[in-house]
Amino acid sequence: MKLFLDSAFKNEIPIMADRGILDGVTTNPSLIAKTSGSNYVDVVSGIARQIEECKLDIPLSIEIFESDYSKMTDQAIKFISEINYENLNIKVPIGWDELYVIKSLKSKSIRVNTTCIFSLSQAHLALDAGSDFISIFFCRLSDSGGNPEEVCYELRNIIEKTNSNSQIIAGSIRTPLDVERALTSGAHICTTALNVYEKSSKHILTTQSVDGFMNDFKAWIK
């Protein structure tokens, strides 16, 4: 499973890149709003330039925020032109009119990340529309009583049976356990915050084992 960073803070990118675990970056308007920037394109361009400085060729997914579907394609094209990042993916929330937007973007060879997925039927529509990435809101679906593992598992089966190149992103991931759930359910990609990955690297038994080794060695040196 690939690991994406879900963030709008460009300084977090080198932290993951230096550890060799950064396979992509996702962001959204809520994350952008947490930054000190005041211009959407400037903030996202900063993320793109930071990825390039790390000498990485990885997907960057940004979300359009135009609510009128008839204007979404134009906004996406504008972002692509202004941000100028080759591996840019446009996040489009799933919806009836939004399927038109997905088709329009794909007809222009623009990569699409269909987001806000909460059901297998929504995911299947995104798949048929040609989405490159299909983002399932994993923990939010669990919160509502749904079964994100089942959605991921069934969608992965459909993707493999149809030989599709679409990839499942497990988003809305909050804890290391959620990362493991995404991994075992068949998601191609997990995207979450930096601190979740940091916590995933730790275990109380690992700490105890290392401390034991060091204490034993110190005793031996004496």
Secondary structure as a PSIPRED ss2 file (coil, helix, strand):
# PSIPRED VFORMAT (PSIPRED V4.0)

   1 M C   1.000  0.000  0.000
   2 K E   0.000  0.000  1.000
   3 L E   0.000  0.000  1.000
   4 F E   0.000  0.000  1.000
   5 L E   0.000  0.000  1.000
   6 D E   0.000  0.000  1.000
   7 S C   1.000  0.000  0.000
   8 A C   1.000  0.000  0.000
   9 F C   1.000  0.000  0.000
  10 K C   1.000  0.000  0.000
  11 N C   1.000  0.000  0.000
  12 E H   0.000  1.000  0.000
  13 I H   0.000  1.000  0.000
  14 P H   0.000  1.000  0.000
  15 I H   0.000  1.000  0.000
  16 M H   0.000  1.000  0.000
  17 A H   0.000  1.000  0.000
  18 D C   1.000  0.000  0.000
  19 R C   1.000  0.000  0.000
  20 G C   1.000  0.000  0.000
  21 I C   1.000  0.000  0.000
  22 L C   1.000  0.000  0.000
  23 D C   1.000  0.000  0.000
  24 G E   0.000  0.000  1.000
  25 V E   0.000  0.000  1.000
  26 T E   0.000  0.000  1.000
  27 T C   1.000  0.000  0.000
  28 N C   1.000  0.000  0.000
  29 P H   0.000  1.000  0.000
  30 S H   0.000  1.000  0.000
  31 L H   0.000  1.000  0.000
  32 I H   0.000  1.000  0.000
  33 A C   1.000  0.000  0.000
  34 K C   1.000  0.000  0.000
  35 T C   1.000  0.000  0.000
  36 S C   1.000  0.000  0.000
  37 G C   1.000  0.000  0.000
  38 S C   1.000  0.000  0.000
  39 N C   1.000  0.000  0.000
  40 Y H   0.000  1.000  0.000
  41 V H   0.000  1.000  0.000
  42 D H   0.000  1.000  0.000
  43 V H   0.000  1.000  0.000
  44 V H   0.000  1.000  0.000
  45 S H   0.000  1.000  0.000
  46 G H   0.000  1.000  0.000
  47 I H   0.000  1.000  0.000
  48 A H   0.000  1.000  0.000
  49 R H   0.000  1.000  0.000
  50 Q H   0.000  1.000  0.000
  51 I H   0.000  1.000  0.000
  52 E H   0.000  1.000  0.000
  53 E H   0.000  1.000  0.000
  54 C C   1.000  0.000  0.000
  55 K C   1.000  0.000  0.000
  56 L C   1.000  0.000  0.000
  57 D C   1.000  0.000  0.000
  58 I C   1.000  0.000  0.000
  59 P C   1.000  0.000  0.000
  60 L E   0.000  0.000  1.000
  61 S E   0.000  0.000  1.000
  62 I E   0.000  0.000  1.000
  63 E E   0.000  0.000  1.000
  64 I C   1.000  0.000  0.000
  65 F C   1.000  0.000  0.000
  66 E C   1.000  0.000  0.000
  67 S C   1.000  0.000  0.000
  68 D C   1.000  0.000  0.000
  69 Y H   0.000  1.000  0.000
  70 S H   0.000  1.000  0.000
  71 K H   0.000  1.000  0.000
  72 M H   0.000  1.000  0.000
  73 T H   0.000  1.000  0.000
  74 D H   0.000  1.000  0.000
  75 Q H   0.000  1.000  0.000
  76 A H   0.000  1.000  0.000
  77 I H   0.000  1.000  0.000
  78 K H   0.000  1.000  0.000
  79 F H   0.000  1.000  0.000
  80 I H   0.000  1.000  0.000
  81 S H   0.000  1.000  0.000
  82 E H   0.000  1.000  0.000
  83 I H   0.000  1.000  0.000
  84 N C   1.000  0.000  0.000
  85 Y C   1.000  0.000  0.000
  86 E C   1.000  0.000  0.000
  87 N C   1.000  0.000  0.000
  88 L E   0.000  0.000  1.000
  89 N E   0.000  0.000  1.000
  90 I E   0.000  0.000  1.000
  91 K E   0.000  0.000  1.000
  92 V E   0.000  0.000  1.000
  93 P E   0.000  0.000  1.000
  94 I C   1.000  0.000  0.000
  95 G C   1.000  0.000  0.000
  96 W H   0.000  1.000  0.000
  97 D H   0.000  1.000  0.000
  98 E H   0.000  1.000  0.000
  99 L H   0.000  1.000  0.000
 100 Y H   0.000  1.000  0.000
 101 V H   0.000  1.000  0.000
 102 I H   0.000  1.000  0.000
 103 K H   0.000  1.000  0.000
 104 S H   0.000  1.000  0.000
 105 L H   0.000  1.000  0.000
 106 K H   0.000  1.000  0.000
 107 S H   0.000  1.000  0.000
 108 K C   1.000  0.000  0.000
 109 S C   1.000  0.000  0.000
 110 I C   1.000  0.000  0.000
 111 R E   0.000  0.000  1.000
 112 V E   0.000  0.000  1.000
 113 N E   0.000  0.000  1.000
 114 T E   0.000  0.000  1.000
 115 T E   0.000  0.000  1.000
 116 C E   0.000  0.000  1.000
 117 I E   0.000  0.000  1.000
 118 F C   1.000  0.000  0.000
 119 S C   1.000  0.000  0.000
 120 L H   0.000  1.000  0.000
 121 S H   0.000  1.000  0.000
 122 Q H   0.000  1.000  0.000
 123 A H   0.000  1.000  0.000
 124 H H   0.000  1.000  0.000
 125 L H   0.000  1.000  0.000
 126 A H   0.000  1.000  0.000
 127 L H   0.000  1.000  0.000
 128 D H   0.000  1.000  0.000
 129 A C   1.000  0.000  0.000
 130 G C   1.000  0.000  0.000
 131 S C   1.000  0.000  0.000
 132 D C   1.000  0.000  0.000
 133 F E   0.000  0.000  1.000
 134 I E   0.000  0.000  1.000
 135 S E   0.000  0.000  1.000
 136 I E   0.000  0.000  1.000
 137 F E   0.000  0.000  1.000
 138 F H   0.000  1.000  0.000
 139 C H   0.000  1.000  0.000
 140 R H   0.000  1.000  0.000
 141 L H   0.000  1.000  0.000
 142 S H   0.000  1.000  0.000
 143 D H   0.000  1.000  0.000
 144 S C   1.000  0.000  0.000
 145 G C   1.000  0.000  0.000
 146 G C   1.000  0.000  0.000
 147 N C   1.000  0.000  0.000
 148 P H   0.000  1.000  0.000
 149 E H   0.000  1.000  0.000
 150 E H   0.000  1.000  0.000
 151 V H   0.000  1.000  0.000
 152 C H   0.000  1.000  0.000
 153 Y H   0.000  1.000  0.000
 154 E H   0.000  1.000  0.000
 155 L H   0.000  1.000  0.000
 156 R H   0.000  1.000  0.000
 157 N H   0.000  1.000  0.000
 158 I H   0.000  1.000  0.000
 159 I H   0.000  1.000  0.000
 160 E H   0.000  1.000  0.000
 161 K H   0.000  1.000  0.000
 162 T C   1.000  0.000  0.000
 163 N C   1.000  0.000  0.000
 164 S C   1.000  0.000  0.000
 165 N C   1.000  0.000  0.000
 166 S C   1.000  0.000  0.000
 167 Q E   0.000  0.000  1.000
 168 I E   0.000  0.000  1.000
 169 I E   0.000  0.000  1.000
 170 A E   0.000  0.000  1.000
 171 G E   0.000  0.000  1.000
 172 S C   1.000  0.000  0.000
 173 I C   1.000  0.000  0.000
 174 R C   1.000  0.000  0.000
 175 T C   1.000  0.000  0.000
 176 P H   0.000  1.000  0.000
 177 L H   0.000  1.000  0.000
 178 D H   0.000  1.000  0.000
 179 V H   0.000  1.000  0.000
 180 E H   0.000  1.000  0.000
 181 R H   0.000  1.000  0.000
 182 A H   0.000  1.000  0.000
 183 L H   0.000  1.000  0.000
 184 T H   0.000  1.000  0.000
 185 S H   0.000  1.000  0.000
 186 G C   1.000  0.000  0.000
 187 A C   1.000  0.000  0.000
 188 H C   1.000  0.000  0.000
 189 I E   0.000  0.000  1.000
 190 C E   0.000  0.000  1.000
 191 T E   0.000  0.000  1.000
 192 T E   0.000  0.000  1.000
 193 A C   1.000  0.000  0.000
 194 L H   0.000  1.000  0.000
 195 N H   0.000  1.000  0.000
 196 V H   0.000  1.000  0.000
 197 Y H   0.000  1.000  0.000
 198 E H   0.000  1.000  0.000
 199 K H   0.000  1.000  0.000
 200 S H   0.000  1.000  0.000
 201 S C   1.000  0.000  0.000
 202 K C   1.000  0.000  0.000
 203 H C   1.000  0.000  0.000
 204 I H   0.000  1.000  0.000
 205 L H   0.000  1.000  0.000
 206 T H   0.000  1.000  0.000
 207 T H   0.000  1.000  0.000
 208 Q H   0.000  1.000  0.000
 209 S H   0.000  1.000  0.000
 210 V H   0.000  1.000  0.000
 211 D H   0.000  1.000  0.000
 212 G H   0.000  1.000  0.000
 213 F H   0.000  1.000  0.000
 214 M H   0.000  1.000  0.000
 215 N H   0.000  1.000  0.000
 216 D H   0.000  1.000  0.000
 217 F H   0.000  1.000  0.000
 218 K H   0.000  1.000  0.000
 219 A H   0.000  1.000  0.000
 220 W H   0.000  1.000  0.000
 221 I H   0.000  1.000  0.000
 222 K C   1.000  0.000  0.000
